[in-house]
Amino acid sequence: MNKKPINLWLEKLSLWGIVALLVMSIIVPLLFQENNMWTSLSSNIGIALFSALSISKFLQKETKDFIFNEIPLLQKANEVGIASILENGSIESLDFKESKVFIIAMNDGKFFITQNAENLCNRFEKEGMTTTFILLDGESDAAKLLCHANGKDDINSYKNKIDQAVKEIKNFSDRYSKHNFEIYMYSKGYFRSSIILTDSKALVGLYRNSPGKGKIPLHILISKSGSEFDAIKNDVMQLKSLSRPVQVVETINIAQQNADILS
């Protein structure tokens, strides 16, 4: 919803109306002065075209004013960069395959990996690219607090989920050895929203506050063209800087890879 293209279209519409009036009501009658039928017909067509285009211009202007002035929510969404609101956490709406930046920040990531396994593998096939996971530190007090917040009787519930997610990421690393994987553990507190960041978009998932499982919360797709994208990106980078890295490829695997290269 950009105002400039709309204004440009209105200017063109007005210009064509004037041109039509000049051609059909002045130029054509001058060329056919002796033919009253053509003169009358041309003048009527010119006036009709001018009237129609003028009315169209008025309607276009009214529509533009209605969108930008009478529906402030749409204008605000455009300024912030809200591209869509999704009912699931699928990454299909993101430029995840070719994006240089692909960072997933969430509490455990287990459901996310399962839900998006096929799409993730399509990215992991890209050699030399990096995929980064920022997860809640399973050993932290925050992981235990999250269990209490979500009504989990087992205080190790999220630790186990995180451990399983890390294991799956390491399995992907073994399977796609030419793709770079990074894992970071955040221990300062649990996340109040999930964030998936690419070069041009961010998918922000909401978490429900009450305990128990329910409908998957809404996910908001944010475009780089809006004012919120940079704030989200800075937030993710800050989380990364405050997290501890986890060794993805085991030392024994690195030694084996080096031996394979030398042989």
C-alpha positions in Angstrom: 0.0 0.0 0.0 2.3 2.7 -1.3 0.9 6.2 -1.9 3.2 7.2 -4.7 2.1 4.6 -7.3 -1.5 5.5 -6.5 -0.9 9.3 -7.0 1.0 8.5 -10.3 -1.9 6.5 -11.6 -4.3 9.3 -10.8 -2.1 11.8 -12.7 -2.0 9.5 -15.7 -5.7 9.0 -15.6 -6.3 12.8 -15.5 -3.9 13.4 -18.4 -5.6 10.8 -20.6 -9.0 12.4 -19.9 -7.6 15.8 -21.1 -6.0 14.2 -24.2 -9.2 12.4 -25.1 -11.2 15.6 -24.7 -8.7 17.6 -26.9 -8.5 14.9 -29.6 -12.2 14.0 -29.9 -13.7 17.4 -29.3 -11.3 19.8 -31.0 -8.8 18.0 -33.3 -11.2 15.5 -35.0 -13.9 18.2 -35.6 -11.3 20.4 -37.2 -10.3 17.6 -39.6 -13.9 16.8 -40.5 -15.5 20.3 -40.6 -17.7 19.5 -43.5 -19.1 16.3 -42.0 -21.5 17.3 -39.3 -22.2 13.7 -38.3 -18.5 13.0 -37.5 -18.1 16.3 -35.8 -21.1 15.7 -33.5 -20.1 12.1 -32.8 -16.5 12.9 -32.1 -17.4 15.7 -29.7 -19.9 13.5 -27.8 -17.3 10.7 -27.6 -14.7 13.1 -26.3 -17.0 14.5 -23.6 -18.0 11.0 -22.6 -14.4 9.8 -22.3 -13.4 12.9 -20.3 -16.4 12.4 -18.0 -15.7 8.7 -17.5 -12.0 9.2 -16.8 -12.7 12.1 -14.5 -15.2 10.0 -12.6 -12.7 7.2 -12.4 -10.1 9.6 -11.1 -12.5 10.7 -8.4 -13.3 7.2 -7.4 -9.6 6.2 -7.3 -8.9 9.2 -5.1 -11.8 8.4 -2.8 -10.6 4.8 -2.6 -7.1 5.9 -1.7 -8.3 8.3 0.9 -10.5 5.6 2.4 -7.7 3.1 2.6 -5.1 5.5 4.1 -7.4 7.8 6.2 -10.5 5.8 7.1 -8.7 2.5 7.8 -5.7 3.5 10.0 -5.1 -0.1 10.9 -4.1 -1.0 7.4 -1.9 2.0 7.1 -0.2 1.2 10.4 0.3 -2.4 9.3 2.0 -1.2 6.2 4.3 1.1 8.1 5.3 -1.6 10.6 5.8 -4.1 7.8 3.2 -6.7 8.7 3.0 -8.8 5.5 0.6 -11.5 6.7 -0.8 -13.2 9.8 -0.5 -17.0 9.8 -2.2 -19.7 11.8 0.8 -22.0 11.9 4.6 -21.9 12.2 5.4 -23.2 8.7 8.4 -21.6 7.1 7.0 -21.8 3.6 6.2 -18.1 3.7 9.9 -17.2 4.2 12.8 -17.0 1.8 14.5 -19.8 3.7 16.2 -21.7 0.9 18.5 -19.0 -0.4 18.7 -16.6 2.5 22.2 -16.0 3.9 20.7 -15.4 7.3 18.5 -18.1 8.7 18.2 -18.0 12.5 15.6 -19.9 14.6 15.1 -18.6 18.2 12.6 -20.5 20.4 12.3 -22.3 23.6 12.9 -26.0 22.6 12.4 -26.2 18.8 11.4 -29.8 18.8 7.9 -29.3 17.3 9.3 -26.8 14.8 11.9 -29.2 13.5 9.3 -32.0 13.1 6.8 -29.7 11.5 9.3 -28.2 9.0 11.6 -31.2 8.5 11.1 -31.4 4.7 11.6 -27.7 4.1 14.5 -27.6 6.4 16.2 -30.4 4.5 15.8 -28.4 1.3 17.8 -25.7 2.9 20.4 -28.0 4.4 21.2 -29.3 0.9 22.7 -25.8 0.2 26.5 -26.1 0.5 28.4 -23.4 2.5 25.3 -21.8 4.0 24.7 -21.5 7.7 21.6 -22.2 9.8 21.6 -21.0 13.4 19.4 -22.3 16.3 19.1 -20.3 19.5 17.4 -22.5 22.1 16.6 -22.3 25.8 19.4 -23.7 27.9 18.0 -27.0 29.2 20.3 -26.8 32.3 19.2 -23.3 33.3 16.6 -22.4 35.9 14.6 -20.8 33.1 13.9 -24.3 31.7 12.5 -25.4 35.0 10.4 -22.2 35.4 9.0 -22.8 31.9 7.8 -26.2 33.1 6.0 -24.7 36.0 4.5 -21.9 33.8 3.1 -24.5 31.4 1.8 -26.9 34.0 4.4 -29.6 33.5 4.8 -32.0 36.5 8.2 -33.1 35.3 10.7 -30.3 35.8 12.9 -31.9 33.2 10.2 -31.9 30.5 11.7 -29.0 28.5 15.2 -30.1 29.1 14.4 -33.4 27.5 12.7 -31.7 24.5 15.7 -29.4 24.0 18.1 -32.4 24.2 16.1 -34.2 21.6 16.1 -31.1 19.3 19.9 -30.7 19.7 20.3 -34.4 18.8 18.2 -34.0 15.7 20.2 -30.9 14.6 23.4 -32.9 15.1 22.0 -35.7 13.0 21.2 -33.2 10.3 24.8 -31.9 10.6 26.1 -35.4 10.0 23.7 -36.0 7.1 24.4 -32.6 5.4 28.1 -32.2 6.2 28.7 -29.4 3.7 26.1 -27.2 5.4 27.1 -25.2 8.5 25.1 -25.6 11.7 25.2 -23.4 14.8 23.5 -24.0 18.1 23.4 -21.5 20.9 21.9 -22.0 24.4 20.2 -19.0 26.1 20.0 -19.1 29.9 18.8 -15.6 30.9 15.1 -16.5 30.8 12.6 -18.3 28.6 11.4 -16.8 25.3 8.0 -15.0 25.2 7.8 -15.4 21.5 9.6 -17.4 18.8 11.5 -15.7 16.0 12.6 -17.1 12.6 14.8 -14.6 10.8 15.9 -14.4 7.2 17.5 -11.8 5.0 14.2 -10.1 4.2 11.5 -11.4 6.6 10.9 -12.3 10.2 8.2 -14.8 11.4 7.2 -14.0 15.0 5.2 -16.6 16.8 3.2 -15.8 19.9 3.1 -18.1 23.0 0.0 -18.6 25.0 0.1 -17.7 28.7 -2.1 -20.4 30.3 -0.8 -23.9 31.0 -1.7 -26.8 28.7 -1.9 -27.4 25.0 -4.3 -25.6 22.8 -4.6 -24.2 19.3 -1.3 -23.1 17.8 -1.0 -19.3 18.4 -0.8 -16.8 15.5 2.4 -16.1 13.7 3.1 -12.6 12.3 5.1 -12.2 9.1 7.2 -9.1 9.2 8.7 -7.6 6.0 12.1 -5.9 5.8 10.4 -2.9 4.2 8.7 -2.0 7.5 10.0 -0.2 10.6 9.9 -3.3 12.9 12.2 -5.6 11.0 15.5 -4.0 12.3 14.3 -4.1 15.9 13.5 -7.8 15.6 16.9 -8.5 13.9 18.7 -6.6 16.7 16.8 -8.5 19.3 17.9 -11.9 17.8 21.5 -10.8 17.5 21.5 -9.7 21.1 20.1 -13.1 22.1 22.9 -14.8 20.2 25.6 -12.7 21.8 24.2 -13.6 25.3 24.1 -17.3 24.6 26.8 -20.0 24.8 27.7 -21.9 21.7 27.3 -25.7 21.5 29.7 -27.9 19.6 27.7 -29.3 16.8 30.2 -31.6 15.1 32.0 -34.0 17.5 35.8 -33.9 17.6 35.9 -37.5 16.5 33.8 -36.7 13.5 36.1 -33.8 12.6 39.2 -36.0 12.8 37.4 -38.6 10.6 36.5 -35.9 8.0 40.1 -34.6 7.9 41.3 -38.2 7.4 38.9 -38.7 4.6 40.1 -35.5 2.9 43.8 -36.5 3.2 43.1 -40.0 1.9 
